[in-house]
Amino acid sequence: LSNDDVQRITWLVKNHMRLRNFLNMRKHRRIRLARLEGFDELLALCRMDALASHGDSSFIDDIEEYLTELEKETLRPKPLVTGKDLIEMGYTPGPEFKRILETIETLQLEGQLIDTATAKAYTVNHFSLNELSK
């Protein structure tokens, strides 16, 4: 097998039990998992595993129904704040950018931040410009 195949199979096996609790996950975790490359394969693997072990794959049907109801914009929304925005706001590029951008995206996916203005205000209030600029 190629290294890519080994990595994909390892990922599938490692994550196949996560789908049992998919609908109980926080929304941002569901969305981030669902948009990963290979998620369709993960669904198929989980369906086969469930059918082979106990014959009930209804939880996969529930996940597929949930995903069908999600709008494409919900799965991959346009970022409210970008690295460019952070620079324009006076932040110095660095490793903390990832943490800031992930936090903003999490709050966006959870519906707590809905526009750029509130996302920027949140950033200023929760991430010190001085600490990041050092």
N, C-alpha and C positions, 0 to 999 in steps of 0.2 A: 504494500500500500504506500501511497505517497504520504509525505509529511502532512499535507493539507487534509487528506482523508483521515489520517490518524487523529489529527487535532479536531476535526469535525465529529468523528465518532466518539472521541473522549468527551467532548462538550455535550453531545447528545445524551450519553450515558450519565454523565455527572448531573445534568439538569432535568432528566425526565421525571423525577419525582416532584419537582417544583410546581408542576402544573396542577397537581391535586389541590393546591391551595390558591391557585391563580386568582379566582374571583374574590378571595378574602384579602388579597394583597392591597396595599395602598395604591391608589390610582397611578401615581408616577412609576411605581415598580412594575405594575402590569404593562403600562405603555412601553417602558424601556425594554422589558423582556420581549414583548410582542414585536417590536421593530428590529430585533436582532436578526442578522442573517442566519438562516437555518431554522427560524421559528416554525415555519410550515412543516419542516422535517420533524421537529420536536413534537408537534401536534400529532403527526402520523405515527411516530414511535410510541407516544403515550396511548394512542387509540389501540394500537396492536398489543401493547403490554396489558392494557386493561381488559381487552377482549380475551387474551390468552390466559390471564390470571383469574379473573372473576366474571368476565362476560358483560360488564357494565361500563360502557364508554360514554355514558350520558354527560359526564362532566366535561368531556371534550366537545360535545354538541353545545353545551352551555357557553364554553369559551368561544367557540366559533360564532355563536349568535351574538355574544358581547362584541366581538371584533367587527362583525358585520354592521352593528349599530353605531360603531365609532365612525366619525367623519374622518377623512384622510387628514384634515387640518389638525385634528386632535392627536393623531398618532405622531405626526411630525410638524408641530406648529412652528411658525416663523419665530425665531428668537426675539424676545422683548429687549434684550441687551446683548451686545456683541463685544468682542475684544476691542474693536475700534471705538465703540461707545465708551468703554472703560478708559481708554487712552484719552479720549476727548474730555472725559470727566476729571482728568488729572492723575489717574492711577498709572503706575509704572508697570509695564509688562513683566510678568514673572510667573512662577508656579502657582501663586494664589489666584490667578485669573481663572484657572480651571475650577477651583472650589467655588468662586463667586458665580461663574456661569452655570455650574451644575445646581447650585442653590436656587438661583433665579429660575432655571428651567423646572426644577422640582416644584416650586411654588406656582409656576405657570401651569404645569400639568395638573396640579391639585386644584386649580381654579382660584388660588389666593392672590395671584397677580394677573391682571388682565390687559394691561397696557404698558407701553414703554415708560410713560411718566411715573407711574407708581413703582415700576421695577427699578428705575433709576433712583427714586427716592428711597426705596428699600435698601438699595446698594449703599447709598451714602450713609444711611442710618445704622447699618449693620456691619459695614466693612470700613474700618478706619483708613482714610487716605494716607495718613502719616505712617501707619504700620506697614502698608504695602509699598510705600515709596522708598523705604530704607534699603 
